[in-house]
Amino acid sequence: MVSSADERVAMQIYMALQGIYNDRAWIDGSDEASEGVWRTWTGEVMPYTGFTLPEEPNGGRAENCIGLISTWTGDITCDHNVLTTYVYCEY
């Protein structure tokens, strides 16, 4: 889970340094259970979603996960076979 803008930026810098520019990473968070209420995989309400554009989230019921690329954060499909290449885990 990304818990601050600084953490989001650090992850985006890391992606860029690794040459990951257009692939998306799931960073925890879903509003599948209740549209607009973003929760972690453990069910906690997310304190920070990291959406970077004013029009995000914009996917409605079709995009229920939070995705990150090196320049953007928004709602994405949860189907990892479609658009998501990476998953970031915090431990």
NUVEX-682718 format. One line per 5 residues: number of its first residue (from 1); for each residue x, y, z of N, C-alpha, C, O, CB. Coordinates in nm, 4 decimals. Each point is the difference from the previous one (the first is absolute). Glycine has a CB too. Layout:
BEGIN
NUM = X Y Z X Y Z X Y Z X Y Z X Y Z | ... .
END
This chain:
BEGIN
1 = 0.0845 -0.1176 0.0000 -0.0845 0.1176 0.0000 0.0887 0.1234 0.0000 0.0988 0.0062 0.0731 -0.2835 -0.1295 0.0485 | 0.1503 0.2187 -0.2015 0.0680 0.1286 -0.0010 -0.0699 0.0879 0.1021 -0.1208 0.0225 -0.0085 0.1901 -0.0447 -0.2367 | 0.0071 0.0717 0.3420 -0.0640 0.0747 0.1079 0.0262 0.1503 -0.0050 -0.0482 0.0732 0.0864 0.0682 -0.2769 0.0500 | 0.0553 0.2514 -0.2358 0.0255 0.1438 -0.0105 0.0459 0.0340 -0.1419 0.0384 -0.0878 -0.0773 0.0221 0.0989 0.3234 | -0.0652 0.1172 -0.2781 0.0480 0.0446 -0.1304 0.1489 -0.0279 -0.0144 0.0452 -0.0376 -0.1082 -0.2225 0.2151 0.1029 .
6 = 0.2541 -0.1600 0.1117 0.1438 -0.0276 -0.0050 0.0269 -0.1465 -0.0335 0.0893 -0.0304 -0.0791 -0.0501 0.2132 0.2463 | -0.1151 -0.2722 -0.1079 0.0168 -0.1431 -0.0276 -0.0384 -0.0331 -0.1436 0.0669 -0.0800 -0.0654 -0.1127 0.0295 0.3062 | -0.0616 0.1116 -0.2900 -0.0407 -0.0212 -0.1392 0.1093 0.0460 -0.0950 0.0347 -0.0715 -0.0939 -0.2753 0.0997 0.1586 | 0.2953 0.0909 -0.0412 0.1056 0.0528 -0.0860 0.1230 -0.0901 0.0052 0.0617 -0.0260 -0.1033 -0.1476 0.2597 0.1396 | 0.1221 -0.2813 0.0824 0.1156 -0.0899 0.0131 -0.0214 -0.1267 -0.0821 0.0934 -0.0484 -0.0640 -0.0474 0.1389 0.2944 .
11 = -0.1664 -0.1443 -0.2296 -0.0293 -0.1201 -0.0784 0.0065 0.0301 -0.1493 0.0483 -0.0824 -0.0777 -0.1932 -0.0037 0.2638 | 0.0970 0.2029 -0.2265 0.0050 0.0368 -0.1406 0.1445 0.0203 -0.0459 0.0354 -0.0381 -0.1116 -0.2619 0.1448 0.1328 | 0.3089 -0.0477 0.0633 0.1423 0.0161 -0.0328 0.0655 -0.1368 -0.0124 0.0779 -0.0236 -0.0923 -0.0707 0.2457 0.2124 | -0.0383 -0.3118 -0.0280 0.0548 -0.1351 -0.0060 -0.0379 -0.0680 -0.1319 0.0837 -0.0637 -0.0640 -0.0956 0.0483 0.3153 | -0.1142 0.0294 -0.2910 -0.0440 -0.0601 -0.1256 0.0796 0.0573 -0.1168 0.0455 -0.0747 -0.0867 -0.2759 0.0405 0.1820 .
16 = 0.2472 0.1656 -0.0981 0.0741 0.0633 -0.1089 0.1451 -0.0469 -0.0017 0.0552 -0.0260 -0.1069 -0.2063 0.2256 0.1214 | 0.2125 -0.2107 0.1014 0.1390 -0.0463 0.0079 0.0152 -0.1436 -0.0490 0.1062 -0.0382 -0.0490 -0.0703 0.1928 0.2410 | -0.1416 -0.2337 -0.1786 0.0023 -0.1377 -0.0464 -0.0389 -0.0118 -0.1477 -0.0034 -0.1099 -0.0554 -0.0508 0.0373 0.2880 | 0.0251 0.1859 -0.2954 -0.0402 -0.0011 -0.1400 -0.1448 -0.0388 -0.0213 -0.0389 -0.0383 -0.1103 0.2707 -0.0157 0.0553 | -0.3115 0.0637 0.1597 -0.1418 -0.0346 -0.0067 -0.0777 0.1302 -0.0201 -0.0259 0.0726 0.0959 0.0558 -0.2794 0.0545 .
21 = -0.0668 0.2358 -0.2747 -0.0653 0.1275 -0.0294 -0.1486 -0.0122 -0.0289 -0.0773 0.0874 0.0391 0.2928 -0.0107 -0.1263 | -0.2564 -0.1809 0.0211 -0.1397 -0.0105 -0.0415 -0.0754 -0.1158 0.0625 -0.1222 -0.0073 -0.0128 0.1909 0.1105 -0.1968 | 0.0002 -0.1930 0.2765 -0.0672 -0.1114 0.0664 -0.0617 0.0483 0.1298 0.0531 0.0892 0.0661 0.1066 -0.2538 -0.1695 | -0.2714 0.1051 0.1388 -0.0709 0.0418 0.1205 0.0269 -0.0960 0.1145 0.0181 -0.1203 -0.0189 -0.1951 0.2258 -0.1222 | 0.1789 -0.0481 0.2599 0.0176 -0.0794 0.1209 -0.1217 0.0210 0.0891 -0.0476 0.1122 0.0172 0.3012 -0.0946 -0.0317 .
26 = -0.3029 -0.1269 0.0704 -0.1084 0.0115 0.0973 0.0633 0.0321 0.1341 0.0943 -0.0675 0.0413 -0.2442 -0.0961 -0.1681 | 0.1002 0.2648 0.1952 0.0600 0.0449 0.1255 -0.0947 -0.0171 0.1181 0.0053 0.0765 0.0964 0.1313 0.0859 -0.2259 | -0.2226 -0.2624 0.1216 -0.1013 -0.0255 0.1022 -0.1142 0.0972 -0.0228 0.0156 0.1004 -0.0695 0.1572 -0.1831 0.2371 | -0.2827 0.0539 -0.1113 -0.1145 0.0874 -0.0107 -0.1007 -0.0460 -0.1027 0.0334 -0.0291 -0.1149 0.1119 0.2119 0.1851 | -0.2701 -0.1888 -0.0256 -0.1100 -0.0368 -0.0873 -0.1278 0.0639 0.0529 -0.0188 0.0147 0.1208 0.1320 -0.2330 -0.1835 .
31 = -0.1994 0.2555 -0.0293 -0.1328 0.0483 0.0396 -0.1076 -0.0930 -0.0558 -0.1139 0.0410 -0.0228 0.1985 0.1976 0.0290 | -0.0464 -0.3637 -0.0275 -0.0930 -0.0969 -0.0576 -0.1200 -0.0258 0.0908 -0.1118 -0.0162 -0.0490 0.3039 -0.0886 -0.0698 | -0.1709 0.1007 0.2489 -0.1094 -0.0290 0.0934 -0.0988 0.1158 0.0099 -0.1205 -0.0212 0.0132 0.2752 -0.1262 0.1151 | -0.1029 0.2697 -0.1347 -0.0848 0.1187 0.0110 0.0630 0.1106 -0.0844 0.1030 0.0557 0.0377 -0.1828 -0.1210 0.1967 | 0.0190 0.0968 -0.3469 0.0550 0.0964 -0.0941 0.0347 0.1314 0.0696 -0.0832 0.0612 0.0670 -0.0501 -0.1676 -0.2503 .
36 = 0.2607 0.1484 0.1649 0.0464 0.1260 0.0575 0.0595 -0.0115 0.1383 0.0589 0.0962 0.0494 -0.2295 0.0105 -0.1830 | 0.1571 -0.2224 0.1983 0.0593 -0.0220 0.1319 0.1200 -0.0916 -0.0208 -0.0157 -0.1203 -0.0207 -0.2086 0.1495 0.1440 | 0.3435 0.0281 -0.1178 0.1229 -0.0735 -0.0286 0.0513 -0.0674 0.1255 0.0231 0.0650 0.1019 0.0326 0.0954 -0.2851 | -0.0379 -0.2922 0.1749 0.0457 -0.0803 0.1136 0.1218 -0.0824 -0.0399 0.0189 -0.0338 -0.1169 -0.2539 0.0239 0.2078 | 0.3172 -0.0214 0.0090 0.1145 -0.0874 -0.0223 -0.0501 -0.1430 -0.0120 -0.1179 -0.0268 0.0233 0.2727 0.1830 0.1035 .
41 = -0.0666 -0.2477 -0.1629 -0.0408 -0.1407 -0.0121 -0.0400 -0.0577 0.1349 -0.0676 -0.1028 0.0048 0.2207 0.0768 -0.2005 | -0.1123 0.0904 0.3070 -0.0404 -0.0471 0.1323 -0.1321 0.0628 0.0451 -0.0512 -0.0344 0.1065 0.2925 0.0022 -0.0498 | -0.2973 0.1239 -0.1367 -0.1285 0.0600 0.0311 0.0061 0.1364 0.0663 -0.1040 0.0599 0.0273 0.0233 -0.2868 -0.0075 | 0.2013 0.2774 0.0066 0.0123 0.1319 0.0608 -0.0259 0.1089 -0.1037 0.0368 -0.0151 -0.1164 0.1285 -0.0759 0.2830 | -0.2286 0.2007 -0.1247 -0.0188 0.1133 -0.0895 0.1373 0.0600 -0.0290 0.0794 0.0216 0.0916 -0.3138 0.0252 -0.0005 .
46 = 0.2618 -0.0204 -0.2173 0.1299 0.0550 -0.0381 0.0084 0.1464 0.0396 -0.0882 0.0788 -0.0343 0.1038 -0.2412 -0.1566 | 0.0904 0.1999 0.2634 0.0150 0.1393 0.0399 0.0428 0.0902 -0.1152 -0.0189 0.1215 0.0054 0.0759 -0.2013 0.2217 | 0.0010 0.0199 -0.3319 0.0517 0.0751 -0.1134 -0.0081 -0.0892 -0.1237 0.0476 -0.1135 0.0022 0.1075 0.2510 0.1474 | -0.2144 -0.0874 -0.2564 -0.0100 -0.0802 -0.1216 0.1068 0.0357 -0.1022 0.0396 -0.0850 -0.0797 -0.2830 0.0660 0.1202 | 0.2901 0.1418 -0.0396 0.1061 0.0400 -0.0905 -0.0437 0.0370 -0.1399 0.0851 0.0164 -0.0874 0.0557 -0.1604 0.2184 .
51 = -0.2713 0.1579 -0.1564 -0.0447 0.0375 -0.1337 0.0642 0.1329 -0.0392 -0.0022 0.0957 0.0774 -0.2171 -0.2189 -0.0443 | 0.2761 0.1287 -0.1528 0.0784 0.1168 -0.0395 -0.0703 0.0938 -0.0975 0.0481 0.1108 -0.0236 0.1494 -0.2496 0.0607 | -0.3083 0.0975 -0.0931 -0.0721 0.0851 -0.0941 -0.1381 0.0317 0.0556 -0.0606 -0.0846 0.0657 0.1873 -0.0149 -0.2599 | -0.1777 0.2202 0.1691 -0.1299 0.0367 0.0558 -0.1143 -0.0871 -0.0491 -0.1011 -0.0134 0.0690 0.1855 0.2427 -0.0520 | -0.0704 -0.2889 -0.1354 -0.1078 -0.0852 -0.0526 0.0053 -0.1431 0.0531 -0.0883 -0.0802 -0.0303 0.0891 0.2206 -0.1740 .
56 = 0.0995 -0.1727 0.2815 0.0113 -0.1342 0.0586 -0.0588 -0.0001 0.1407 0.0134 0.0991 0.0718 0.1937 -0.1459 -0.2094 | -0.2700 -0.0590 0.1776 -0.0311 -0.1214 -0.0737 -0.1164 0.0228 -0.0964 -0.0924 0.0759 0.0293 0.1761 -0.2124 0.1638 | -0.0778 0.0701 -0.3078 -0.1019 0.0238 -0.1018 -0.0544 -0.1273 -0.0638 -0.0757 0.0077 -0.0968 0.1860 0.2077 0.0541 | -0.0735 -0.3317 0.0946 -0.0385 -0.1249 -0.0643 -0.1303 -0.0612 0.0464 -0.0438 -0.1009 -0.0553 0.2795 0.0650 0.0286 | -0.2991 0.0952 0.1279 -0.1252 -0.0556 0.0494 0.0155 -0.1450 0.0427 0.1021 -0.0370 0.0580 -0.2249 0.1932 -0.2066 .
61 = 0.0226 -0.2385 0.1206 0.0015 -0.1411 0.0406 0.0976 -0.0838 -0.0826 0.0270 -0.1147 0.0357 -0.2642 0.1399 0.0351 | 0.2905 0.0291 -0.1802 0.0919 -0.0767 -0.0848 0.1445 0.0061 0.0493 0.0809 -0.0857 -0.0354 -0.2324 0.1306 -0.1567 | 0.1846 0.0559 0.2734 0.1371 0.0165 0.0484 -0.0042 0.0162 0.1518 -0.0339 0.1067 0.0513 0.1081 0.0002 -0.2710 | -0.0397 -0.2128 0.2898 -0.0153 -0.0009 0.1456 0.1306 -0.0147 0.0766 -0.0029 -0.0200 0.1214 -0.2190 -0.0756 -0.1588 | 0.3354 0.1050 -0.0290 0.1285 -0.0090 0.0690 0.0809 0.1263 -0.0273 -0.0261 0.0718 -0.0965 0.0239 -0.3246 0.0790 .
66 = 0.1003 0.2792 0.1030 0.0853 0.1174 -0.0178 0.1284 -0.0436 -0.0687 0.0688 -0.0914 0.0452 -0.1666 0.2044 0.1601 | 0.1285 -0.0454 -0.3159 0.1198 -0.0323 -0.0755 0.0957 0.1169 -0.0050 -0.0404 0.1161 0.0078 -0.0913 -0.2760 -0.1425 | 0.2595 0.1276 0.1215 0.1060 0.1001 -0.0027 0.0874 -0.0257 -0.1216 0.0396 -0.1138 -0.0250 -0.0426 0.1366 0.2776 | 0.0334 0.0819 -0.3283 0.1076 -0.0064 -0.0979 0.0969 0.1111 0.0370 -0.0236 0.0704 0.0983 -0.1265 -0.1667 -0.2843 | 0.2566 0.1144 0.1122 0.1037 0.0933 0.0417 -0.0458 0.1457 0.0017 0.0642 0.0833 0.0641 0.0996 -0.2426 -0.1561 .
71 = -0.2724 0.1917 0.0237 -0.0443 0.1401 -0.0048 -0.1448 0.0205 0.0420 -0.0489 0.1128 -0.0055 0.2119 -0.0797 -0.1748 | -0.2328 -0.1370 0.2215 -0.1443 0.0112 0.0193 -0.0485 -0.1035 0.1010 0.0560 -0.1092 0.0098 -0.0814 0.1955 -0.2446 | -0.0783 -0.0516 0.3093 -0.0667 -0.0952 0.0890 -0.1500 0.0143 -0.0214 -0.0526 0.1112 0.0013 0.2413 -0.1013 0.1710 | -0.2575 -0.1215 -0.1921 -0.1438 0.0062 -0.0229 -0.0659 -0.1336 0.0241 0.0654 -0.0975 0.0371 -0.0287 0.2779 -0.2017 | -0.1670 -0.1838 0.1431 -0.0699 -0.1269 0.0150 0.0170 -0.0817 -0.1275 -0.0037 0.0532 -0.1109 -0.1635 0.0511 0.2700 .
76 = 0.1858 -0.2342 -0.1408 0.0239 -0.0913 -0.1108 -0.0849 -0.1246 0.0202 -0.0575 -0.0216 0.1067 0.2932 0.1096 -0.1383 | -0.2423 -0.1689 -0.0725 -0.0686 -0.1275 0.0133 0.0782 -0.0890 0.0969 0.1225 0.0087 0.0072 -0.2169 0.0112 -0.2426 | 0.0259 -0.1024 0.3074 0.0664 -0.0913 0.0937 0.0463 -0.1276 -0.0685 0.0643 -0.0836 0.0634 -0.2041 0.1766 0.1202 | 0.1088 -0.1098 -0.3112 0.0418 -0.1178 -0.0740 0.1472 0.0147 -0.0364 0.0343 0.0700 -0.0952 -0.2687 -0.1050 0.0046 | 0.3207 -0.0309 0.1663 0.1436 0.0154 -0.0200 0.0456 -0.0463 -0.1381 0.1099 0.0355 -0.0426 -0.0808 -0.0656 0.2869 .
81 = -0.1082 -0.0461 -0.3135 0.0390 -0.0458 -0.1325 -0.0208 0.1057 -0.1072 0.0504 -0.0137 -0.1114 -0.1065 -0.2156 0.1829 | -0.0172 0.3336 -0.0389 -0.0311 0.1014 -0.0993 0.1041 0.1114 -0.0019 0.0633 0.0225 -0.1031 -0.3046 -0.0760 0.1313 | 0.2600 0.1224 0.0815 0.0852 0.1183 -0.0009 0.1083 0.0032 0.1073 0.0937 0.0791 -0.0110 -0.2862 0.0370 -0.0817 | 0.1829 -0.1971 0.1931 0.0905 0.0109 0.1133 0.1129 -0.1024 -0.0121 -0.0249 -0.1197 -0.0141 -0.1645 0.2027 0.1584 | 0.3115 -0.0357 -0.1388 0.1169 -0.0852 -0.0135 0.0664 -0.0266 0.1341 0.0550 -0.1080 0.0214 -0.0222 0.1970 -0.2505 .
86 = -0.0373 0.0073 0.3189 0.0705 -0.0099 0.1278 -0.0949 0.0187 0.1176 -0.1086 0.0565 -0.0135 0.3157 0.0281 -0.0972 | -0.1642 -0.1325 0.2236 -0.0710 0.0223 0.1263 0.1044 0.0447 0.1006 0.1053 -0.0626 0.0124 -0.2865 -0.1122 -0.0637 | 0.1533 0.2817 0.1227 0.0896 0.0444 0.1056 -0.0551 -0.0459 0.1331 -0.1177 0.0197 0.0303 0.1908 0.1797 -0.1657 | 0.0125 -0.2603 0.2138 -0.0383 -0.0489 0.1322 0.0815 0.0712 0.1058 0.1178 0.0298 -0.0203 -0.1802 -0.2538 -0.0749 | 0.0006 0.2505 0.2056 0.0665 0.0644 0.1127 0.0100 -0.1030 0.1115 -0.0966 -0.0697 0.0309 0.0095 0.3017 -0.0949 .
91 = 0.2035 -0.2403 0.1230 0.0168 -0.0943 0.1119 0.0850 0.0583 0.1074 0.0246 -0.0652 0.1015 -0.0489 -0.1230 -0.2557 .
END
